[in-house]
């Protein structure tokens, strides 16, 4: 099929990799963790998540199954958010880490929602009009922007944990922690208000990609990975998945001028969802 964007391909390939990982390891793959151990059939749930990731990732590459794959993925991620992520905020509403955790799933939801809005067929447009086309893309962008704000606040709330992750060859580690946190906050606000939104989306995805490349890859290369379920490996997978999701959202701004202060033309808006 004709892929909608490079981000579409990267996001789908990432899902396939995560699905394979989930089927070959014990426990839940990184993006599906944070499930309480008291949940019945937790191990079986891990395999279900792996199969959903693998099937939806592969389905996104095929013209005949792409719409269904995007639909299933979006629905599953939304259910996952409501069942396991939202509870973190309800249980600890004053803990910033709860919002960061929700933000991670929100980025994946945003990426899958953009793809669903792009790939929606007449059946979807008739029954869930609000979730398709430009309306659906706008919802995805808002979710992504809110996730970026949560990430930015986490950099300030946990600066003592973020600063040590800055590569040793860079100076002023604490300053970099605050700088990247500020960048996330600025990007989230820019996307919400539509000021330099395309630039903000692209730079935020780039920042997540650089974090993956400059922080987690060197740590893996240095031997910090103990197993496929080890913390460094999990952080690397989550960071890359967030980069892929952010890439899709950034692709949704095609047609916007890089320094746009308002709305783009109706013609370019229609072109982005074809």
C-alpha positions in Angstrom: 0.0 0.0 0.0 1.0 3.6 -0.3 2.1 4.6 3.2 0.8 7.9 4.5 4.2 9.0 5.7 7.6 7.9 6.9 6.3 8.1 10.5 3.5 5.6 9.4 6.2 3.0 8.4 8.3 3.6 11.5 5.4 3.4 13.9 4.1 0.2 12.3 7.6 -1.4 12.3 8.0 -0.4 16.0 4.7 -2.1 16.9 5.9 -5.3 15.1 9.2 -5.3 17.0 7.4 -4.8 20.3 5.0 -7.6 19.5 7.8 -10.0 18.7 9.5 -8.9 22.0 6.4 -9.6 23.9 6.0 -13.1 22.5 9.6 -14.1 23.2 10.0 -12.8 26.7 8.4 -13.4 30.1 6.1 -10.6 31.2 4.7 -7.5 29.5 6.6 -5.7 26.8 7.8 -2.2 27.9 4.9 -0.1 26.6 2.4 -2.4 28.2 3.8 -2.4 31.7 2.5 -0.9 34.9 -0.2 -3.5 35.3 -0.8 -4.4 38.9 0.4 -7.9 39.8 -3.0 -8.5 41.4 -4.6 -8.4 38.0 -5.9 -11.9 37.1 -4.1 -13.7 34.2 -1.5 -11.0 34.0 0.8 -13.3 32.0 -1.9 -14.1 29.5 -2.6 -10.3 29.2 1.0 -9.9 28.2 0.6 -12.2 25.3 -2.6 -10.5 24.2 -0.8 -7.2 24.2 2.0 -8.7 22.1 -0.4 -10.2 19.6 -2.3 -6.9 19.3 1.0 -5.0 18.7 2.2 -7.5 16.1 -1.1 -7.9 14.3 -1.8 -4.1 14.2 1.8 -3.3 13.2 1.7 -5.8 10.3 -1.8 -4.7 9.4 -0.8 -1.1 9.0 1.5 -2.1 6.2 -1.3 -3.7 4.1 -3.9 -1.7 2.2 -6.7 -4.2 2.9 -6.1 -4.3 6.6 -4.6 -0.8 7.4 -7.9 0.8 8.5 -9.0 -2.1 10.7 -5.5 -2.3 12.2 -5.6 1.4 13.1 -9.1 1.1 14.4 -8.2 -1.9 16.7 -5.0 -0.3 17.9 -6.7 3.0 18.8 -9.5 1.2 20.6 -7.1 -1.1 22.5 -4.8 1.8 23.6 -7.8 3.9 24.8 -9.1 0.9 26.8 -5.6 0.4 28.2 -5.4 4.0 29.2 -8.7 3.9 31.0 -8.1 0.6 32.7 -4.5 0.9 33.8 -3.1 4.4 33.3 -5.8 6.8 34.4 -6.0 4.9 37.7 -2.4 6.2 38.5 -3.7 9.8 38.4 -6.7 8.8 40.5 -4.6 7.1 43.1 -1.8 9.7 43.2 -3.2 13.0 41.7 -0.4 15.1 43.3 2.5 12.9 42.0 3.9 14.2 38.7 5.1 10.7 37.7 1.4 9.7 37.3 1.0 12.2 34.6 4.2 11.3 32.9 3.1 7.7 32.8 -0.2 8.6 31.3 1.6 10.9 28.8 3.6 8.0 27.5 0.4 6.1 26.5 -1.2 9.4 25.3 1.6 9.8 22.7 1.0 6.3 21.4 -2.8 7.0 21.3 -2.1 10.2 19.4 0.0 8.4 16.8 -2.5 5.7 16.3 -5.4 8.3 16.2 -3.6 10.3 13.4 -3.3 7.0 11.4 -6.9 6.1 12.0 -8.1 9.6 11.0 -6.0 9.3 7.8 -7.1 5.7 7.0 -10.8 6.0 8.0 -13.3 4.7 5.4 -16.8 5.7 4.8 -18.1 3.3 7.5 -15.9 5.1 10.1 -16.8 8.6 8.8 -20.5 7.9 9.1 -20.4 6.4 12.6 -17.6 8.2 14.4 -17.2 11.3 12.4 -15.6 13.2 15.3 -12.7 10.7 15.4 -11.8 10.8 11.7 -10.5 13.4 9.2 -9.3 16.7 10.5 -11.4 16.5 13.6 -9.7 13.2 14.6 -6.2 14.7 13.9 -7.0 17.7 16.1 -7.9 15.4 19.0 -4.6 13.5 18.5 -2.6 16.7 18.5 -4.2 17.9 21.7 -3.4 14.6 23.4 0.2 14.8 22.2 0.5 18.4 23.4 -0.8 17.4 26.9 1.7 14.5 27.0 4.5 16.9 26.2 3.5 19.2 29.0 3.5 16.3 31.4 7.0 15.3 30.2 8.2 18.8 30.7 6.8 19.1 34.2 8.5 15.7 35.0 11.9 17.1 34.0 11.4 19.8 36.7 9.9 17.6 39.3 12.5 14.9 38.9 15.5 17.0 37.8 17.7 15.1 40.3 16.9 11.9 38.3 17.0 13.5 34.8 20.3 15.4 35.2 22.5 12.2 35.7 21.1 10.9 32.4 22.7 13.7 30.4 25.7 12.4 28.5 28.9 13.0 30.5 30.5 15.0 27.6 27.9 17.7 27.9 28.4 20.4 30.5 25.9 21.7 33.0 23.8 18.5 33.4 21.1 20.2 35.6 20.8 23.0 33.1 20.2 20.5 30.3 17.5 18.8 32.4 15.7 22.2 32.8 16.3 23.1 29.2 14.8 19.9 27.8 11.9 20.2 30.2 11.3 23.8 29.1 11.4 22.6 25.5 8.7 20.0 26.1 6.5 22.6 27.8 7.0 25.2 25.0 6.3 22.6 22.3 3.1 21.4 24.1 1.8 24.9 24.4 2.7 25.8 20.8 0.8 22.8 19.5 -2.2 23.6 21.7 -2.5 27.3 20.6 -1.4 26.7 17.0 1.7 28.9 17.0 4.7 27.4 15.2 2.9 24.1 15.7 4.6 22.2 12.9 8.0 23.2 14.1 7.1 22.4 17.7 5.9 18.9 16.8 9.0 18.2 14.7 11.4 19.4 17.3 9.7 17.5 20.1 9.9 14.3 18.2 13.5 15.0 17.4 14.2 15.6 21.1 12.8 12.3 22.0 14.8 10.7 19.3 18.0 12.3 20.5 17.2 11.2 24.0 16.9 7.7 22.8 20.1 7.9 20.8 22.3 9.8 23.2 21.1 8.4 26.5 19.8 4.9 26.2 21.8 3.6 23.3 25.2 4.3 25.0 23.9 2.8 28.2 23.0 -0.4 26.4 26.3 -0.4 24.6 28.1 -0.1 27.9 26.4 -3.3 29.1 23.7 -1.9 31.3 21.2 -4.2 29.7 20.8 -7.3 31.9 17.9 -8.8 30.1 15.1 -8.0 27.7 13.1 -7.0 30.8 15.8 -4.9 32.3 15.2 -1.3 33.2 17.6 0.2 30.6 16.2 -1.9 27.8 12.7 -1.1 28.8 13.5 2.7 28.9 15.1 2.4 25.4 12.0 0.7 23.9 9.6 3.1 25.5 11.7 6.1 24.4 11.9 4.8 20.8 8.1 4.0 20.7 7.4 7.6 21.9 9.7 8.9 19.1 7.8 6.9 16.6 4.4 8.2 17.9 5.7 11.7 17.9 6.9 11.3 14.4 3.4 10.4 13.2 2.0 13.4 14.9 4.6 15.7 13.4 3.8 14.2 10.0 0.2 15.3 10.5 1.3 18.9 10.1 2.3 18.5 6.5 0.9 21.5 4.7 1.5 23.9 7.6 4.2 26.5 7.1 7.0 25.9 9.6 6.4 29.2 11.2 2.6 29.4 10.9 0.8 31.5 13.4 -2.7 30.4 12.4 -4.7 28.0 10.2 -3.4 26.6 6.9 -5.5 26.6 3.8 -8.5 24.3 3.4 -6.8 22.7 0.4 -3.7 21.6 2.3 -5.9 20.5 5.2 -7.8 18.1 2.9 -4.6 16.9 1.3 -3.2 15.8 4.7 -5.9 13.2 5.3 -6.2 11.7 1.8 
